[in-house]
Amino acid sequence: MEQTTEIIKMVPLQQYVLFCALIFSIGVIGVLIKRNALVIFMSIEMMLNSINLLLVAFSVYHNDPNGQVFVFFVMLVAAAEVAVGLALLVMVYRHTHSIDINFLNKLKW
């Protein structure tokens, strides 16, 4: 464990922040541009994982395990989001035979 902490601290914290900001930005662009529901779910997962990486980096640099505990709860919420989101996606596909989110207007009353 001590060896892993030293390896993480070899990289400056600013580089972790820049890397996580880049990954988060790619996720935001994927959510805003793409129309495929699966790609949107993957982009949301990218954003959540970039936040998790940043929380772990700050946690290691400040020798505080609270960030890593919070990452565990974020991962639980992400798993629940994927389960519910994919269930909804399967139901939409069965009804419209497409996973394009523009076809969701057909589900209106």
Protein Blocks (a to p, Z undefined) as FASTA:
>chain_A
ZZmmmmmmmpcfklmmmmmmmmmmmmmmmmmmpmcfklmmmmmmmmmmmmmmmmmmmmmm
nopaklmmmmmmmmmmmmmmmmmmmmmmmmmmmmnopabfklmmmmpZZ
